[in-house]
Amino acid sequence: MLEEHLSEALRRYEEVMAELSVPETHGDSALLQRLLKEQAELSPLVSCVEALRSAEQREAEALSMLGEEKDEELRALAKEELWEARREKEAQAAKLKELLLPKDPNDEKNVVLEIRAGAGGDEAALFAAELFRMYRQYAEHRGWKVEIDDFHESGLGGMKEVIATVRGRGAFSRLKFESGVHRVQRVPATEAGGRIHTSTASVAVMPEAEEVDVQLDLKDVRIDVMRASGNGGQCVNTTDSAVRLTHYPTGIVIYSQTEKSQLQNKEKAFRLLRSKLYALELERRQNETAEARRAQIGSGDRSEKIRTYNFPQGRVTDHRIKLTLYSIERVMDGDLDEILDALIHASRAAELAGATDSESAGKGGGNSL
């Protein structure tokens, strides 16, 4: 219930402020940092409640004035104040509901990004490489770092597959709706007849898992060491530095060769394996929770067609929220905020509608706050 969540949040804020006022707290740097972080997370909620209560007080005073005042000019001022107070109250109430929605615990995590060429041969591989460039430039705009974990090139500068880690605060919160099939429609450079071709690439976005997120039994993993091949540099290719992990229960295979030492490649491979296993567990939980599925913007499944990039028309269309932008060059250069903001807003709106329906049902149709 939203009311219970609000009461608990306000109670916890008072506790945090009380703990911060104790001199002993400032002698424990770890505790101090944790409390300051919690205070920063709860402060917007408290500020919103204060603004809401202020608006309610102004509304009550304006109503009282209208009930007692006979002067028409003063009554007109009271009516204007009443209108402004009610508008502010509605705005703060809506904001408060959104702030009370439970946060995705993975939102602050780094991202493991996988892009694979789909239907379309060389053109699909070229499109996969362009998608990776798009995400890499978006990451650079936000000050995030991108580390390539593995990639396989194709002819003409395309990529059959690329796996990378995007490191930065809130990376998963911004990119988590990008999983799915991305479709491109354009005339390939190799097309002599000028015909428009349709090609696809699949994108998977997974939160980077930490060791505490996944219980991994080493008995379930086979570790193979081999000489790296293809891309990776001369130093890599002269030693048995590549590592391949095979996870028996799921059949997942991870291959890492981008680092120069076997130990580094092994650490990277286990990190990727944990992230894949964590993503599988999140998907399992999601499938068990019908409400969570309905609140989502798309399933996040790699097989779902989510977006079309039509170069002849210069448009990008996200099919889940029916958003079309005629700025394909800007989007391909990494300017994704308009699309991502719209997706995040639609997701929060769906969650809010679900929370409000649940609250109303619990109260027999009464107000949610």
C-alpha positions as CSV (number, residue, x, y, z in Angstrom):
1,M,0.0,0.0,0.0
2,L,1.3,3.5,-0.8
3,E,0.2,4.9,2.5
4,E,2.1,2.3,4.4
5,H,5.2,2.9,2.3
6,L,4.9,6.6,2.9
7,S,4.6,6.2,6.7
8,E,7.6,3.8,6.7
9,A,9.7,6.2,4.6
10,L,8.9,9.2,6.8
11,R,9.6,7.2,9.9
12,R,12.9,6.0,8.5
13,Y,13.9,9.6,7.5
14,E,13.4,10.8,11.1
15,E,15.5,7.9,12.3
16,V,18.3,8.7,9.9
17,M,18.3,12.4,10.9
18,A,18.4,11.4,14.6
19,E,21.4,9.1,13.9
20,L,23.2,11.8,12.0
21,S,22.8,14.2,14.9
22,V,24.7,11.8,17.2
23,P,28.4,12.7,17.5
24,E,29.5,9.1,17.5
25,T,28.0,8.6,14.1
26,H,30.6,10.9,12.6
27,G,33.4,8.8,14.0
28,D,32.3,5.8,11.9
29,S,33.0,6.8,8.2
30,A,31.2,3.7,6.8
31,L,28.0,4.3,8.8
32,L,28.1,8.0,8.1
33,Q,28.4,7.4,4.3
34,R,25.5,4.9,4.4
35,L,23.3,7.3,6.4
36,L,24.1,10.3,4.1
37,K,23.2,8.2,1.1
38,E,19.9,7.1,2.7
39,Q,19.2,10.8,3.6
40,A,19.8,11.9,0.0
41,E,17.4,9.1,-1.3
42,L,14.6,10.0,1.2
43,S,15.0,13.8,1.0
44,P,13.0,14.3,-2.3
45,L,10.1,12.3,-0.7
46,V,10.1,14.4,2.4
47,S,10.3,17.7,0.4
48,C,7.3,16.5,-1.6
49,V,5.3,15.7,1.5
50,E,6.1,19.2,2.9
51,A,5.1,20.9,-0.3
52,L,1.8,18.8,-0.4
53,R,1.0,19.8,3.1
54,S,1.7,23.4,2.4
55,A,-0.6,23.3,-0.6
56,E,-3.4,21.7,1.5
57,Q,-3.0,24.4,4.2
58,R,-3.2,27.2,1.5
59,E,-6.4,25.5,0.1
60,A,-8.0,25.3,3.6
61,E,-7.2,29.0,4.2
62,A,-8.6,30.1,0.9
63,L,-11.8,28.1,1.5
64,S,-12.1,29.6,4.9
65,M,-11.7,33.1,3.4
66,L,-14.3,32.4,0.8
67,G,-16.8,31.3,3.5
68,E,-16.3,34.5,5.6
69,E,-15.3,37.3,3.2
70,K,-18.0,39.5,1.7
71,D,-15.7,41.9,-0.3
72,E,-15.7,40.9,-4.0
73,E,-12.1,41.8,-4.6
74,L,-10.9,39.8,-1.7
75,R,-13.1,36.9,-2.7
76,A,-11.6,37.1,-6.2
77,L,-8.1,36.9,-4.7
78,A,-9.2,33.9,-2.5
79,K,-10.6,32.1,-5.5
80,E,-7.3,32.6,-7.4
81,E,-5.4,31.3,-4.4
82,L,-7.7,28.3,-4.1
83,W,-7.2,27.4,-7.8
84,E,-3.4,27.7,-7.5
85,A,-3.3,25.7,-4.2
86,R,-5.4,22.9,-5.7
87,R,-3.2,22.8,-8.8
88,E,-0.1,22.6,-6.6
89,K,-1.7,19.9,-4.5
90,E,-2.6,17.7,-7.5
91,A,0.9,18.1,-8.9
92,Q,2.6,17.2,-5.6
93,A,0.2,14.3,-5.0
94,A,1.1,12.9,-8.4
95,K,4.8,13.4,-7.8
96,L,4.5,11.7,-4.4
97,K,2.8,8.6,-5.8
98,E,5.7,8.3,-8.3
99,L,8.3,8.7,-5.6
100,L,6.6,6.0,-3.5
101,L,6.8,3.4,-6.3
102,P,9.4,0.7,-5.4
103,K,12.7,1.2,-7.2
104,D,14.3,-1.4,-9.3
105,P,17.2,-2.7,-7.1
106,N,19.3,-3.1,-10.3
107,D,18.9,0.5,-11.6
108,E,22.3,1.6,-10.2
109,K,24.2,-1.4,-11.6
110,N,26.5,-1.5,-14.6
111,V,25.3,-3.1,-17.8
112,V,26.4,-6.1,-19.7
113,L,25.5,-5.3,-23.3
114,E,25.2,-7.9,-26.0
115,I,24.5,-7.1,-29.7
116,R,24.2,-9.9,-32.3
117,A,23.6,-9.6,-36.0
118,G,20.3,-11.2,-37.1
119,A,18.7,-11.7,-40.4
120,G,20.4,-9.9,-43.4
121,G,23.9,-11.2,-43.7
122,D,26.6,-8.6,-44.0
123,E,24.1,-5.8,-43.8
124,A,22.9,-7.1,-40.4
125,A,26.5,-7.2,-39.2
126,L,27.0,-3.7,-40.3
127,F,23.9,-2.6,-38.5
128,A,25.0,-4.4,-35.3
129,A,28.3,-2.5,-35.5
130,E,26.4,0.8,-35.9
131,L,24.1,0.0,-32.9
132,F,27.2,-0.7,-30.8
133,R,28.7,2.7,-31.9
134,M,25.3,4.3,-31.0
135,Y,25.4,3.0,-27.5
136,R,29.1,3.7,-27.0
137,Q,28.6,7.3,-28.0
138,Y,25.5,7.6,-25.7
139,A,27.7,6.2,-22.9
140,E,30.4,8.8,-23.6
141,H,27.8,11.6,-23.5
142,R,26.9,10.5,-20.0
143,G,30.4,10.1,-18.8
144,W,30.2,6.3,-18.7
145,K,33.0,3.9,-19.6
146,V,32.6,1.1,-22.2
147,E,34.8,-2.0,-22.0
148,I,34.7,-4.6,-24.9
149,D,34.6,-8.1,-23.4
150,D,34.4,-10.0,-26.7
151,F,33.6,-9.4,-30.4
152,H,33.6,-11.1,-33.7
153,E,34.0,-9.1,-36.9
154,S,32.5,-9.8,-40.3
155,G,33.4,-8.4,-43.7
156,L,33.0,-4.7,-44.5
157,G,33.6,-3.6,-40.9
158,G,30.5,-5.2,-39.5
159,M,30.2,-7.2,-36.2
160,K,28.6,-10.6,-36.0
161,E,28.6,-10.2,-32.2
162,V,29.9,-7.8,-29.6
163,I,29.7,-8.1,-25.8
164,A,30.6,-5.1,-23.7
165,T,30.3,-3.8,-20.2
166,V,29.0,-0.3,-19.7
167,R,30.2,1.2,-16.4
168,G,28.5,4.2,-14.9
169,R,26.0,5.3,-12.3
170,G,22.4,4.4,-13.3
171,A,23.5,2.7,-16.5
172,F,20.9,-0.1,-16.2
173,S,18.1,2.3,-15.3
174,R,18.7,4.1,-18.6
175,L,19.4,1.1,-20.9
176,K,17.2,-1.6,-19.5
177,F,14.4,-1.2,-22.1
178,E,16.8,-1.6,-25.0
179,S,16.6,-5.4,-25.1
180,G,14.9,-6.8,-28.1
181,V,15.1,-6.9,-31.9
182,H,16.1,-3.7,-33.7
183,R,15.2,-3.5,-37.3
184,V,16.9,-1.4,-40.0
185,Q,15.4,-0.5,-43.4
186,R,17.7,1.0,-46.0
187,V,19.5,0.5,-49.3
188,P,22.7,-1.4,-48.6
189,A,26.0,-0.2,-50.1
190,T,26.3,-3.4,-52.0
191,E,22.8,-3.1,-53.5
192,A,23.2,-2.1,-57.2
193,G,19.5,-1.9,-57.9
194,G,18.7,0.6,-55.1
195,R,16.3,-1.7,-53.4
196,I,15.5,-1.2,-49.7
197,H,16.5,-4.2,-47.6
198,T,15.3,-5.0,-44.1
199,S,17.9,-6.4,-41.6
200,T,17.9,-7.0,-37.9
201,A,20.1,-7.2,-34.9
202,S,19.3,-8.4,-31.4
203,V,20.2,-6.5,-28.2
204,A,20.4,-7.9,-24.7
205,V,20.9,-5.6,-21.7
206,M,21.7,-7.3,-18.4
207,P,22.6,-5.8,-15.0
208,E,26.2,-6.7,-14.1
209,A,25.9,-9.2,-11.3
210,E,28.1,-9.2,-8.2
211,E,29.2,-12.3,-6.4
212,V,26.5,-11.8,-3.7
213,D,23.8,-11.8,-6.4
214,V,24.5,-15.3,-7.7
215,Q,25.4,-18.5,-5.9
216,L,27.8,-20.2,-8.4
217,D,29.0,-23.7,-7.7
218,L,32.4,-24.3,-9.3
219,K,31.5,-28.0,-9.7
220,D,28.9,-26.9,-12.3
221,V,31.6,-25.1,-14.5
222,R,34.1,-26.5,-16.8
223,I,37.1,-24.3,-17.4
224,D,39.1,-24.6,-20.7
225,V,42.3,-22.7,-21.4
226,M,43.4,-22.2,-25.0
227,R,45.3,-19.9,-27.3
228,A,43.4,-16.8,-28.4
229,S,42.5,-16.4,-32.0
230,G,41.4,-13.6,-34.3
231,N,41.2,-10.2,-32.7
232,G,43.0,-9.4,-29.5
233,G,46.5,-8.3,-30.4
234,Q,49.8,-10.0,-31.0
235,C,50.6,-10.4,-27.3
236,V,47.4,-12.2,-26.7
237,N,47.8,-14.6,-29.5
238,T,51.2,-15.9,-28.5
239,T,50.1,-17.3,-25.2
240,D,47.4,-19.7,-23.9
241,S,45.5,-16.8,-22.4
242,A,42.0,-17.4,-23.7
243,V,39.4,-18.9,-21.3
244,R,36.2,-20.7,-22.0
245,L,33.6,-21.5,-19.4
246,T,30.8,-24.0,-19.8
247,H,28.0,-23.9,-17.3
248,Y,26.6,-27.5,-17.2
249,P,23.1,-26.7,-15.7
250,T,22.2,-24.0,-18.3
251,G,24.5,-24.8,-21.2
252,I,25.8,-21.2,-21.2
253,V,29.3,-20.9,-22.8
254,I,31.4,-17.8,-22.1
255,Y,34.6,-17.1,-24.1
256,S,37.1,-14.4,-23.0
257,Q,40.3,-13.5,-24.8
258,T,40.5,-9.7,-24.8
259,E,42.9,-9.5,-21.9
260,K,46.6,-10.4,-22.0
261,S,46.7,-12.7,-19.0
262,Q,44.8,-15.9,-18.4
263,L,43.8,-14.7,-14.9
264,Q,42.2,-11.5,-16.2
265,N,40.3,-13.4,-18.9
266,K,39.2,-15.9,-16.3
267,E,37.9,-13.2,-14.0
268,K,36.1,-11.5,-16.9
269,A,34.5,-14.8,-18.0
270,F,33.2,-15.5,-14.5
271,R,31.8,-12.0,-14.3
272,L,29.9,-12.4,-17.6
273,L,28.7,-15.8,-16.5
274,R,27.3,-14.5,-13.2
275,S,25.6,-11.7,-15.1
276,K,23.9,-14.2,-17.5
277,L,22.8,-16.4,-14.7
278,Y,21.5,-13.4,-12.8
279,A,19.5,-12.3,-15.9
280,L,18.0,-15.7,-16.2
281,E,16.9,-15.6,-12.5
282,L,15.4,-12.1,-13.0
283,E,13.5,-13.4,-16.0
284,R,12.2,-16.4,-14.1
285,R,10.9,-14.2,-11.3
286,Q,9.3,-11.8,-13.8
287,N,7.5,-14.6,-15.5
288,E,6.0,-15.7,-12.1
289,T,4.7,-12.2,-11.4
290,A,1.9,-11.3,-13.7
291,E,1.6,-7.7,-12.4
292,A,5.3,-7.1,-13.1
293,R,4.8,-8.3,-16.6
294,R,1.8,-6.0,-17.3
295,A,3.7,-3.0,-15.8
296,Q,6.6,-3.5,-18.2
297,I,7.2,-1.7,-21.4
298,G,7.7,-4.8,-23.6
299,S,8.9,-8.1,-22.3
300,G,12.6,-7.4,-22.5
301,D,12.8,-10.6,-24.6
302,R,15.4,-10.6,-27.3
303,S,12.9,-12.0,-29.8
304,E,10.5,-9.0,-29.4
305,K,10.7,-6.4,-32.2
306,I,11.0,-3.1,-30.4
307,R,12.3,-0.5,-32.8
308,T,12.7,0.3,-36.5
309,Y,15.4,2.6,-38.0
310,N,14.1,3.6,-41.5
311,F,16.9,5.5,-43.3
312,P,15.0,6.5,-46.5
313,Q,12.4,8.3,-44.4
314,G,14.9,9.5,-41.8
315,R,12.8,8.1,-38.9
316,V,13.1,6.0,-35.8
317,T,10.0,4.3,-34.5
318,D,9.7,2.6,-31.1
319,H,6.8,0.2,-31.5
320,R,6.1,-0.3,-27.8
321,I,5.1,3.3,-27.1
322,K,4.2,4.4,-30.6
323,L,6.9,7.0,-30.7
324,T,8.4,8.2,-34.0
325,L,11.2,10.6,-34.4
326,Y,12.4,12.1,-37.7
327,S,16.0,12.5,-36.5
328,I,17.7,9.2,-37.4
329,E,21.2,10.7,-37.8
330,R,21.0,12.3,-34.3
331,V,19.8,9.0,-32.8
332,M,22.5,7.0,-34.5
333,D,25.1,9.4,-33.1
334,G,24.0,8.5,-29.6
335,D,21.4,11.1,-28.8
336,L,19.0,8.6,-27.2
337,D,17.6,10.6,-24.3
338,E,14.3,11.5,-25.9
339,I,13.5,7.9,-26.6
340,L,14.8,6.6,-23.3
341,D,13.0,9.3,-21.3
342,A,9.7,8.4,-23.0
343,L,10.2,4.7,-22.3
344,I,11.0,5.3,-18.6
345,H,8.0,7.6,-18.3
346,A,5.7,5.1,-19.9
347,S,7.0,2.4,-17.6
348,R,6.5,4.5,-14.5
349,A,3.0,5.5,-15.6
350,A,2.1,1.8,-16.0
351,E,3.5,1.0,-12.6
352,L,1.7,3.9,-11.1
353,A,-1.6,2.8,-12.7
354,G,-1.1,-0.7,-11.3
355,A,-0.3,0.6,-7.8
356,T,-3.3,3.0,-7.8
357,D,-5.6,0.2,-8.9
358,S,-4.3,-2.1,-6.1
359,E,-4.7,0.7,-3.6
360,S,-8.2,1.5,-4.7
361,A,-9.2,-2.2,-4.6
362,G,-7.9,-2.4,-1.1
363,K,-10.0,0.5,0.0
364,G,-13.1,-0.4,-1.9
365,G,-12.5,2.3,-4.5
366,G,-11.4,5.1,-2.2
367,N,-8.6,7.6,-2.8
368,S,-5.2,6.2,-3.0
369,L,-3.5,8.7,-0.7
